[in-house]
Every structure is written in structure tokens, then in C-alpha cells.
């Protein structure tokens, strides 16, 4: 992704949901994108899939396997979705169609991309359900979503995402709304099934990110503020926001970051984090810091680092 | 299949509780059977006039159980054959307008924008007139006959399906399973057919059942006004009109076809109302 911008013009002004983001995801890597609610994480995911409403203005480039996804035609993009890049959405409860059998919902993606006939696709769907460890999958395929629990629905979503063997998976808050034990199971499952695939994991849960990711980026008010390997983010966080985020973890003292994240319409001048930053100086108020590489592969957007 | 059965049993249980569905369905089935077997059940030909047997009262002669009209035609036979016409008109008109209206409504709601505005303004324009008045105007324009009555009714009736379809789609298309389907690379047409349609079929069925009642009544009204099929076709509305002259002396000529229309319309109304309760999505979808 190069200099990616997604803006939404609204009557109140332009919402800068994704603002000049540069990042790259390598093959077979798990990349974590972390930030508070409303900082633009989900919009970034949808931008990659080109699933935003037509009112969104997207600039920049998304290069996937040498192709700019922002320039390919809509039918070509449909071929990319599901087959090359799959998305696992948040809220598994509402992401399944209540009037279709679970097996059919998995099978339809398989039929669409791999051109299998009905019976083979059904076989494959059963196989996928088994691979996300749902017991007696052949019986389960003919059930409806309301007969599944939340954790199982999330497994179904994962099975659907993986059905066509995509090389990049965008997982948007895959553990949202699940209780702790189920969450652990889902994390374990995701780790296992995505071993051979690249994944962009969107979450606000640092614990999950630490568990799953190779590299992590922190997003604040539409822009990236720090990115590095997961190890470095945890051991040596440089941006005050990252430190604050880590400090708010239960086992690190549960210290909240004071204040509210700014509205994406009316961003503060200078560094976007300065109104909430303990170390803010005059320079932070006036000038917007650039992303600087402080160590190899460790980027940060702060004058202080 | 086992799981499917549990749904079905649930559905049957709820139908059993609903008296209006049972009564409505029973009467509709009965009327359909009478219409289907009209040739076998009729004691006489519905069109054959016998001027010697004019204006016989019901139950007076065993040859004509429900009497005869001013041309000596058997009222019972005409009523039985009339049921065929009313049901056929209802099924054809509702079938065409429900299909076309639903498709237009779904497309309109799904794509929005100019197309939506265009289709909905067309709906508004149609609804701006009292529907029977508009149907009369169209039927008058097309001339007499059953076909022009049906065309006139389709032209008025499709709007209700378009509105119901559009309304349902507007809420459905924001649902995450639609987004999820798109993220799997499914095309718009596929999503509409496979994800949206099954979700709106219940309200459409309810509207269509109530629509049957409306269409049958309107068709009878248009025939009564003289736009319908020409004599000697035994149409209930036309029979009502022909019997009007003899209302004082032979009231059965107006009461019987009137009663037939009322029973059929009432049956479809009961069925539709009952189905609305049974198919209520709040009771069907269990989260």
C-alpha cells in the first residue's frame, strides 16, 4: 500500500478515515493493525477489498502481486475477492444469512471460484467445516445459522474465508464478542490455518495481536503512528500512544489514555496525538511529524523518538 | 433433512394455532376444488339458455338447484364456472404483478440512485390515482374483454410488491451477510437472487395472498361495470350486473353471485392475515 487515502465527503466536512498509509505485508506474514475504535482500521480493510460505498474517495495504490487493485475492473475484482484475498468480518452472528443452510453458504463461494459442481462443492464444504474443527461436519452443513453458537459461527466464517485457498486474509476483529475460552480456541485455529498464508489482522486487542502477529502497526486517527516487529512493539515501544496502549493492558497496570480520540473531520493541528500526550512540546503542537525509521524496520511518527 | 423437519413441524404448529389460516385455507381449497371440477359438478351447461325455464327460484325445481336467470340459464352451473374465471384472473394477475413488482422493487432498493428514483416515482404516480379508477381508465382504453381487465389490474397491482420488496431490501442490504457475500466475490445479481430474495419471500407471500382478494374483487367490479368478458361467459361481476334488473322480484340473481364474491374475497383475506402472523419474521428468525 502506497500513500493510501480514503476520505468520505460529508455535509460536516471530509472524514479522513485512512490518511496516507504506507505499509507492506509479506508473503506468509501475519500483520497486526491495532487501534482504538473509530481510528479507521475497518475502513482500511474494506478499502483493500474495494467494498466501500461509491461516495468514498480513495487515492494511492494498493499493489497486490504486481497489480494495482484500485485500477482493476469490477469483474476482475470479484475474481480477486474470495479467491485471492478473503475477508473474515466482525460479528459472525450477523454475517451469515439466516435463511440459508450453513453448508450452502460455504459451498457457494467454492462453486463460484473453483467451478465445482454442487456435489463436489458440498463435499468441499464439509471438509472445510471439519478443518475448522466443527464436530460431525456432514450433519452440520444442513443446519441453519441460528442452530450454531457464536464461536461456531466464527469458525464457519473462517471456513468460508479459507474455502478458496486465498493467499491473503483480512481478519477484522475475529475475536470480537466471543468469551475468553472460545477466543483462545479461535486464536489457536487462526494460527494453524493461516500458517501458509499472509494475514492482515485488524484488532484492538493487543493480547490477540501479540499471540498471532509477526509485525504490528498502530493506527491513530487515520494514520499509522508506529510499526515494527511484534517483539519490538512490546519490548521497546517508542510512540507515546503505543506506550499508552500497552500501559492500559490489565497486566501492565490498567492505566487509561486520557481524553478522546479526535474526530476524523476536525483533526488537531500538528501531531494528531498531542492533545492527549504527556510529553507534548511546542513543536508537537505546530508541526505534524513524519514517519521516521529509528531502527531497521522500526518506524515511528514522533519528534521525541 | 432432519433439521428441515424441525422447521416444518414448527411451522405446522403455528398454523394450527391460527384459526384464520385454517378457515381461510379450507375455503380457498374448497373453492379451488369446485372450480376445478366445475364440468363434473354442474348440473347444466353454464351458457345454454332455455327460455322456457326463465327466472326460476332456488330450490323450486330439482333440475335447477339454485334457480335460473332471465335467460333460463342454470345459476349453480354459472357460479361454479365463474369460480374458475375469478381464480384464474387472480392467479394470473397476482403471479405477473408479484414477479415483476418484486424484481423491480429489489433492483430499485439494491442499486438505489437514479434507477430507484425512477421506479419509485412510477410507483407514486400509479398510487396517486384511486386504483379502481385507474384500472377502469386502462380497461376502457383497451376495450372489453378478460385480457384487458387483467392488464389493467397488473398495471395497478405491481406497485404493492415493488414497495414491499424495496423496503425489505433497504434493510437487508446493510446486513453483514450481504457484505460477507460481496467479500467472497459474489456478483450483485447472485446476491440479489440468492441472499436477498429468500429473505423477503415471506412478506411477499402475505402481500400476494391479500392481493388475490383485492384482484378478485376488482376484477368482479370491472366486469360489473361492463369491461369484463362478454356474455354468455359466466363471470360473477357480470352476473351481478345482469341480475340487478330483477333485484325486487328475483333477488337470488344478485344475492348468490354477491355471496360467492364475498366468500372468496373473505377467504383470501383471512388466509393472508393469518399468514402474516404465522410468517412474521420476528417469530421465524431465532437469533
Interface residues (C-beta under 8 A of the other chain):
Chain A: X49 X51 X75 X78 X79 X80 X81 X82 X83 X86 X87 X89 X91 X93 X94 X95 X96 X97 X98 X99 X100 X108 X109 X112 X113 X142 X143 X144 X146 X147 X157 X160 X164
Chain B: X1 X3 X4 X7 X175 X176 X177 X179 X180 X181 X182 X183 X184 X185 X186 X187 X190 X194 X195 X198 X199 X285 X286 X287
